[in-house]
Amino acid sequence: MWKTGKRYYIGPIIVVCARRDTDFVSNPARMGMAISKKVLRRAVDRNRVKRLMRESFRHNAARLPAVDVVLSLSQRNRMRDEASLLRALEKTWATLSAC
């Protein structure tokens, strides 16, 4: 997927998405996360970001097409606060709905 998917850089988030068959009726979109220790040193911070990403995905999964999505945090554009992460996630879901 990393080689065949489209990459988007939205704020501190790196998004890789790849279309797939629409054989899944209940929830066509799937999400994975990769957050390294280089970006967020403390496990508490990594887990909090993952929790926010999962919750945001749950709220927006119904409007997404049948895609596999992997979210990661950029080391260059560090996350300033939760509000900036949530804004970037909303932009991500809007971008992926047109994917």
Secondary structure, 3 states (H helix, E strand, C coil): CCCCCEEEEECCEEEEEEECCCCCCCCCCEEEEECCCCCCCCHHHHHHHHHHHHHHHHHHHHHCCCEEEEEEECCCCCCCCHHHHHHHHHHHHHHHHCC
